[in-house]
Amino acid sequence: MHYPEPITKLMDSFMKLPGIGPKTAARLAFFTLDMKEEDVLDFAKALVDAKRNLSFCSVCGHITDKDPCYICSDTSRDRSIVCVVQEAKDVIAMEKMRDFHGLYHVLHGTISPMDGIGPEDINIPDLLKRLQDDTIQEVILATNPNVEGEATAMYISRLLKPSGITVTRIAHGLPVGGDLEYADEVTLSKALEGRREI
């Protein structure tokens, strides 16, 4: 079916989002056309503002509109524990349970040789720099329990063992192959409680 060019461009833009195929993109495009112009402009402004005004914290790598982020700036947090996660959305998932009061380090990915992603391609060098601070006593590896997450956790644990820092791994209360962002607070809390040294 042939659509006018503006609709085709809009559909192509929606299809760049994860999980959006041609049918959903067409539905979203036509829904957008039915919206009030004011709402469409607000939506477009929200997209542009998010892209322009958000960056990554220079300390932990979490997404933020202020540097350092609100977690790194919070002096009441336990600075002796750093929880290492894959993505910024994992920090948000961990914060929802309200049981962890330490700091975070966001890797922005995992080691994946099949995809050509090595340790230097994710935020591991910055983690090593942070750990030179004698304040940090424990690193909790909270990467996803899938092949890449496990490989990344094992790599980091081997790097840190000689340093004398306690390295723990969240327990497998999470389903293997699952993602932190989709886990409920109880599951995350149990996984954190059952962490073990690796």
N, C-alpha and C positions, 0 to 999 in steps of 0.2 A: 504494500500500500504506500502511496506517495503522500507525504505530509508537506506542508509549506516549510521552507527552510528554517524559520525561527523555531518551529516546533521540533524539527529534526535536531537542531543544535541543542535545544533544551533537553530532549530525550537522551542525546549522546552525553550530555553533562551528567544527567542522573545515572546513566549506566556506568560512569566512572566510580560510583560509590559501591562498596562491597555488598554483594547479595542482590543487586538490582539488575534484573534482566530486561529485555525489550518490552515485555507486557507491563511490568511494574513501572518502567520508565515512562511509557505512554500514559498510564493512569496518573502518575504524578504530574506529568506535563500538562495534561488536560485539567487536572485539579488546580494547578497553578494558574491556568488561564481563567478559571472561574473565581479565583480569589479577588478581593478588592485590591486596587492598585497600591493603596497604602500598606496593606499587609505584605504584598510582594516586595515592596521597597524595604520594609522592616526586615523581611527575611534575607534579602540580598545584603543589607547593611550588617546584619548579624554575622553572616558568612565572612564578609570582608573584615569586620572588626575582630573576629576570632583569629583570622589568619594574620592580621597586622599587629594585634596587641598582645598575643600570647607568645611566649618563648620558653626555653628550658632553663630551669634553675642552674646557676653556675656551680652550685655545690653538689646537688643530688641528681639533677637531670629531670626532675618532675616538671610538668607543664605549669606555667605560672604567668601572672600579669605583673608581678613584682619580683625583683631579684635581690637577695635570695627569697625562695618561696616561703609561704606561711609556716611550713613544718620546720624548715631549717632555721627560721627566725625565732621559733618558740623556745625560749630558754628553759621552760619547765620539762622539756622532753629529755629522756635518758640518752645521753650522748655516748654511752659506752656500748650501745647495740646499734648495728646497722642491718636493716633488712634489704636484701638485694632482690629486685623484681625485674621482670622483662620490660614492661611498658608502664607509662604514666597511669593508664586506667587501672593497673593492678594496685597502685598506691591508693587510689580511691576505694577500691574493693576492700583493701586491708583496713583503711580508716573507718569504714562503715561499721565494723565490728566493735570498735572502741576499746579493744583489749591491748593493743600494741602502742607503747608510748616512747619507742625509740625513734631513730632516724631511718631514712630510706636511701637507696641508691638505685636509679633506673638505668638498666642496660640498653634500652632501645633496641631489643632484639635478642637473638640467641646465636650461638655458634652453629653453623649449618654448612659443612663442607660441600654438600650436594648443591647448595645455592651459591657457593663461592664466598660465604661469610665466615671470616676467621675472627679470632679474639680481638685483633686490632680494629675490626670494623664495627664493634659495639663498644659500650662505655666501660670496658674493663681497665684500660690504662688510668682513667680518672679514679676508679675505685682503688687501685693500688696506691695512687698518690694520697687519697684520703686516709688510707690505713697506716700511713707513716706517723699519724697522730697517735701518741701513746694512750689517749683517752679511750679509744675503741678496743673493747675486750672480746666482743662476740660479733660474728657475721652470720646472719640467718640467710640461707639461700632459699628463696621462695620463687624460683622459676617454675614454670608450668610442668606438671608431671607427664611430659611426652618425651620423645626421643631427643629432640633438640634441647629442651629444658634440662633434662637429666645430663646430657653431655656438657652443657654449659656449667651446671652445678659441679660436676666432677672436675672439670678443668679449673674452675676457681678454687675449689677445695684443695687441689694439689698445689696450686700457686701459693695458697695462704698457709699451708701446714707448717713450713719452716719458720714462719713469723711468730709462732706461739699464740696467735689469736685463735680463740675457740671458734670452730666453724661448724654450724648446725644446718640441718636440712629440714624443711617443714615435713611433717608426717604425711603419709599418703591417705589422709582422710578425704582427699579430693579424688575424683575419678581419674584414672589414667587416661590421658588423651584430652582431658578437660582444660578449661581456661579459668584462671583466678577470677576474672571479672564476672563470671556467671555463677560462682559459688555463693551459697547463702552464708550469713554471718556465723551460724552455729558450726557449719562444716569448716569454715576458715579458722574459727576459734579452736576447734578440736585439733586441726592440723598444726596450728601454732603451738598448742600445749604439748603435742606429741612429737615435737621436732627432736632430732637425734644428731649426734656428731657424726660426720663422715670423713 
